Amino acid sequence: MASALARRWRQAGPLPGFGLTLGVTLTWLSLIVLIPLIALLVKAAGLGAHGWWAIASDARVLAALKLSFGSALIAALIDALIGTLIAWVLVRYRFPGRTLFDAVIDLPFALPTAVAGIALTAIYAGNGWLGHGLEAAGIKIAYAPAGIIVALLFVGLPFAVRTLQPVLESLHHEHEEAAASLGADRFTTLYKVVLPQILPAMLTGFSLAFARGVGEYGSVIFIAGNLPYVSEIAPLLIVIRLEEFDYHGATVIATLMLGASFLILFLVNTLQRRLARGQPA
């Protein structure tokens, strides 16, 4: 049994170089990802359970974490839905300016986040193009929690669109035509035929947008207002703690974000794998 497992381990694929490439992969991941994360956890463990909990249970820390994760979750859900619609339009229809429209989707990737934050603030502030009319209607975007969601929608949209676009391009129209020939209306075809095939990709786009939103800093601090207990995000609170030379406080907040993000992404990825295998959620 052991020898069979060993042979299967050595024969991981038809191409040579498995041992070398695995070694390089593990070394690189250890240096870039695992060792820094382990150092963070060791630093936090040095506080002891009582000291760690005293910082983690602080009202300002909890408010910042709630705002960061709540805003990222809302923005990721919206991006997943709107990104699906945008990807569908780009793949299924041909119209003037489609190439330009397709290129615009990638702008948040290339645009510095600070520039994006300044631009969004200028637009949605009380004297901005859109902010003036919105505030007259009683809707405040800039310097409020709603501004954080707007910024996260901007930076997360490309992840949702680009993750789903190749999947839509690979879908076979024959499945939809077969459903229509059997009497299914458009909604039934969309719900029963198309959605099951694209749902794993939608979840991937959601998880990427969520992960980006949780750690986003540059575009948020300009439009959020950064008021403690109101519009102060967790990454900003980490920076504040570092500027105050409170390294223990910054480490505890970072470990809380790390643990919560890992748990959420693990659950989303598990659900995605089950759906991709055709198993019930």
C-alpha positions as CSV (number, residue, x, y, z in Angstrom):
1,M,0.0,0.0,0.0
2,A,2.7,2.4,1.0
3,S,4.8,1.5,-2.1
4,A,1.8,2.1,-4.3
5,L,1.2,5.5,-2.8
6,A,4.9,6.4,-3.2
7,R,4.8,5.3,-6.9
8,R,1.7,7.4,-7.5
9,W,3.3,10.4,-5.8
10,R,6.4,10.1,-8.0
11,Q,4.4,9.6,-11.1
12,A,2.4,12.9,-10.8
13,G,2.3,13.6,-14.5
14,P,3.6,12.6,-17.9
15,L,6.1,15.5,-18.0
16,P,9.4,15.4,-16.1
17,G,10.5,17.9,-13.4
18,F,7.8,17.3,-10.8
19,G,10.3,17.2,-7.9
20,L,12.1,20.4,-9.0
21,T,9.0,22.4,-9.8
22,L,7.3,21.3,-6.5
23,G,10.4,22.3,-4.6
24,V,10.5,25.8,-6.2
25,T,6.8,26.2,-5.7
26,L,6.9,25.4,-2.0
27,T,10.1,27.5,-1.5
28,W,8.5,30.5,-3.2
29,L,5.2,30.2,-1.3
30,S,7.1,29.8,2.0
31,L,9.2,32.9,1.4
32,I,6.5,35.2,0.0
33,V,3.3,34.0,1.9
34,L,3.8,31.4,4.6
35,I,6.7,32.8,6.6
36,P,5.3,36.4,6.8
37,L,1.9,35.0,7.9
38,I,3.6,32.8,10.5
39,A,5.6,35.7,11.8
40,L,2.4,37.7,12.1
41,L,0.8,34.9,14.1
42,V,3.8,34.5,16.4
43,K,3.9,38.2,17.1
44,A,0.2,38.1,18.0
45,A,0.7,35.0,20.2
46,G,3.3,36.8,22.2
47,L,0.6,39.0,23.8
48,G,-1.0,36.0,25.5
49,A,-4.7,35.2,25.4
50,H,-5.7,38.0,27.8
51,G,-3.8,40.7,26.0
52,W,-4.9,39.6,22.6
53,W,-8.6,39.5,23.6
54,A,-8.3,42.9,25.2
55,I,-7.3,44.5,21.9
56,A,-9.6,42.4,19.8
57,S,-12.7,43.2,21.8
58,D,-12.1,47.0,21.7
59,A,-15.2,48.7,20.5
60,R,-13.3,50.8,17.9
61,V,-11.6,47.7,16.5
62,L,-14.9,45.8,16.2
63,A,-16.6,48.7,14.5
64,A,-13.8,49.0,12.0
65,L,-13.9,45.3,11.2
66,K,-17.6,45.2,10.9
67,L,-17.5,48.1,8.4
68,S,-14.7,46.6,6.4
69,F,-16.2,43.2,6.0
70,G,-19.8,44.4,5.7
71,S,-18.9,46.9,3.0
72,A,-16.7,44.4,1.1
73,L,-19.5,41.8,1.3
74,I,-22.2,44.2,-0.1
75,A,-19.9,45.5,-2.8
76,A,-18.8,41.9,-3.9
77,L,-22.4,40.8,-4.1
78,I,-23.4,43.8,-6.3
79,D,-20.2,43.3,-8.4
80,A,-21.1,39.6,-8.9
81,L,-24.6,40.5,-10.2
82,I,-23.7,43.5,-12.3
83,G,-20.5,41.9,-13.5
84,T,-22.5,38.9,-14.8
85,L,-24.7,41.2,-16.7
86,I,-21.8,43.2,-18.2
87,A,-20.0,40.0,-19.1
88,W,-23.1,38.6,-20.8
89,V,-23.5,41.8,-22.9
90,L,-19.9,41.8,-23.9
91,V,-19.9,38.1,-24.9
92,R,-23.4,37.7,-26.5
93,Y,-23.9,41.0,-28.3
94,R,-22.1,43.0,-30.9
95,F,-22.5,46.8,-30.9
96,P,-20.6,50.0,-31.8
97,G,-17.9,50.8,-29.2
98,R,-17.9,47.3,-27.7
99,T,-14.1,47.0,-27.9
100,L,-13.7,50.4,-26.1
101,F,-16.3,49.4,-23.5
102,D,-14.4,46.1,-23.0
103,A,-11.1,47.9,-22.4
104,V,-12.7,50.3,-19.9
105,I,-13.5,47.3,-17.6
106,D,-9.7,46.9,-16.9
107,L,-9.1,50.5,-15.9
108,P,-9.4,49.9,-12.1
109,F,-6.5,47.4,-12.6
110,A,-4.2,50.0,-14.0
111,L,-5.4,53.1,-12.2
112,P,-3.6,53.9,-8.9
113,T,-6.1,53.4,-6.1
114,A,-5.4,56.8,-4.6
115,V,-6.2,58.5,-7.9
116,A,-9.5,56.5,-8.0
117,G,-10.3,57.6,-4.5
118,I,-9.7,61.3,-5.3
119,A,-11.8,61.0,-8.5
120,L,-14.7,59.3,-6.7
121,T,-14.6,61.9,-4.0
122,A,-14.6,64.8,-6.4
123,I,-17.7,63.3,-8.2
124,Y,-19.7,62.3,-5.1
125,A,-18.8,65.1,-2.7
126,G,-21.5,67.7,-1.9
127,N,-20.1,70.0,-4.6
128,G,-19.4,67.3,-7.1
129,W,-21.2,66.4,-10.4
130,L,-23.3,63.7,-8.8
131,G,-23.0,64.4,-5.1
132,H,-24.7,67.8,-5.4
133,G,-28.0,66.2,-6.7
134,L,-27.7,63.2,-4.4
135,E,-27.3,65.2,-1.2
136,A,-30.2,67.5,-2.3
137,A,-32.2,64.3,-2.3
138,G,-31.0,63.3,1.1
139,I,-28.4,60.7,-0.1
140,K,-24.9,61.2,1.2
141,I,-22.1,59.2,-0.5
142,A,-18.8,60.9,0.1
143,Y,-17.5,61.0,3.7
144,A,-20.0,58.3,4.7
145,P,-20.1,54.5,4.8
146,A,-21.9,54.5,1.4
147,G,-18.8,56.0,-0.1
148,I,-16.7,53.0,1.0
149,I,-19.1,50.7,-0.9
150,V,-18.9,52.9,-4.0
151,A,-15.1,52.7,-3.9
152,L,-15.1,48.9,-3.5
153,L,-17.6,48.6,-6.3
154,F,-15.1,50.4,-8.5
155,V,-12.0,48.3,-7.6
156,G,-13.9,45.0,-7.5
157,L,-15.8,45.1,-10.8
158,P,-13.0,43.8,-13.1
159,F,-12.6,40.7,-11.0
160,A,-16.3,39.7,-11.5
161,V,-16.3,40.5,-15.2
162,R,-13.0,38.9,-16.2
163,T,-13.6,35.8,-14.2
164,L,-17.0,35.1,-15.8
165,Q,-16.3,36.3,-19.4
166,P,-14.2,33.2,-20.5
167,V,-16.9,30.9,-19.1
168,L,-19.6,32.6,-21.0
169,E,-17.6,32.4,-24.2
170,S,-17.2,28.7,-23.8
171,L,-20.9,27.9,-23.3
172,H,-22.5,25.9,-26.0
173,H,-25.5,27.5,-27.5
174,E,-26.9,24.1,-28.4
175,H,-28.0,23.6,-24.7
176,E,-30.1,26.8,-24.8
177,E,-31.5,25.9,-28.2
178,A,-32.4,22.4,-26.9
179,A,-34.1,23.8,-23.9
180,A,-36.1,26.2,-26.1
181,S,-37.1,23.4,-28.5
182,L,-38.5,21.5,-25.5
183,G,-40.7,24.4,-24.6
184,A,-38.7,26.2,-22.0
185,D,-39.2,30.0,-21.8
186,R,-36.2,32.4,-21.6
187,F,-36.3,32.6,-17.8
188,T,-36.4,28.8,-17.4
189,T,-33.5,28.4,-19.8
190,L,-31.5,31.0,-17.9
191,Y,-32.3,29.5,-14.5
192,K,-32.1,25.8,-15.4
193,V,-29.4,25.7,-18.2
194,V,-27.2,28.8,-18.1
195,L,-27.0,29.6,-14.4
196,P,-25.7,26.2,-13.2
197,Q,-22.9,26.4,-15.7
198,I,-21.7,29.9,-14.7
199,L,-22.4,29.8,-11.0
200,P,-18.9,28.5,-10.0
201,A,-17.3,31.3,-12.0
202,M,-19.7,33.8,-10.4
203,L,-18.6,32.6,-6.9
204,T,-14.9,32.9,-8.0
205,G,-15.5,36.5,-9.1
206,F,-17.4,37.2,-5.8
207,S,-14.6,35.8,-3.7
208,L,-11.9,37.8,-5.6
209,A,-13.9,41.1,-5.3
210,F,-14.5,40.4,-1.7
211,A,-10.8,39.7,-0.9
212,R,-9.8,42.9,-2.8
213,G,-12.4,44.9,-0.9
214,V,-11.5,43.7,2.6
215,G,-7.9,44.9,2.2
216,E,-8.5,48.0,0.0
217,Y,-7.0,51.2,1.4
218,G,-6.0,53.8,-1.1
219,S,-9.3,54.4,-2.8
220,V,-11.3,54.3,0.4
221,I,-9.5,56.7,2.7
222,F,-10.3,59.7,0.5
223,I,-14.0,59.1,0.2
224,A,-14.8,57.5,3.5
225,G,-14.3,60.4,5.9
226,N,-12.4,58.1,8.3
227,L,-14.5,58.9,11.4
228,P,-14.0,56.4,14.2
229,Y,-17.0,54.2,14.8
230,V,-18.6,55.6,11.6
231,S,-16.5,55.3,8.5
232,E,-13.1,54.1,9.7
233,I,-12.0,50.9,8.0
234,A,-9.8,48.2,9.5
235,P,-6.7,48.8,7.2
236,L,-6.7,52.4,8.1
237,L,-6.9,51.5,11.8
238,I,-3.9,49.3,11.4
239,V,-2.0,52.2,9.8
240,I,-3.0,54.5,12.7
241,R,-1.8,51.9,15.3
242,L,1.5,51.7,13.4
243,E,1.9,55.5,13.4
244,E,1.3,55.4,17.2
245,F,4.0,52.7,17.5
246,D,1.3,50.3,18.8
247,Y,2.7,47.3,17.0
248,H,0.8,44.8,19.1
249,G,-2.5,46.5,18.3
250,A,-1.8,46.6,14.6
251,T,-0.8,42.9,14.8
252,V,-4.0,41.8,16.5
253,I,-6.2,43.7,14.0
254,A,-4.2,42.1,11.2
255,T,-4.7,38.6,12.6
256,L,-8.4,39.2,13.0
257,M,-8.7,40.2,9.4
258,L,-6.5,37.3,8.3
259,G,-8.6,34.7,10.2
260,A,-12.0,36.1,9.1
261,S,-10.9,36.4,5.5
262,F,-9.5,32.9,5.4
263,L,-12.7,31.4,6.9
264,I,-15.0,33.2,4.4
265,L,-12.9,32.4,1.4
266,F,-12.5,28.8,2.5
267,L,-16.3,28.5,2.7
268,V,-16.8,30.2,-0.7
269,N,-14.2,28.0,-2.4
270,T,-15.6,24.8,-0.9
271,L,-19.1,25.8,-2.2
272,Q,-17.6,26.6,-5.6
273,R,-15.9,23.1,-5.8
274,R,-19.1,21.3,-4.8
275,L,-21.1,23.2,-7.5
276,A,-18.4,22.6,-10.1
277,R,-18.6,18.8,-9.4
278,G,-22.4,18.9,-9.7
279,Q,-22.9,18.3,-6.0
280,P,-25.7,20.1,-4.0
281,A,-24.7,23.1,-2.0
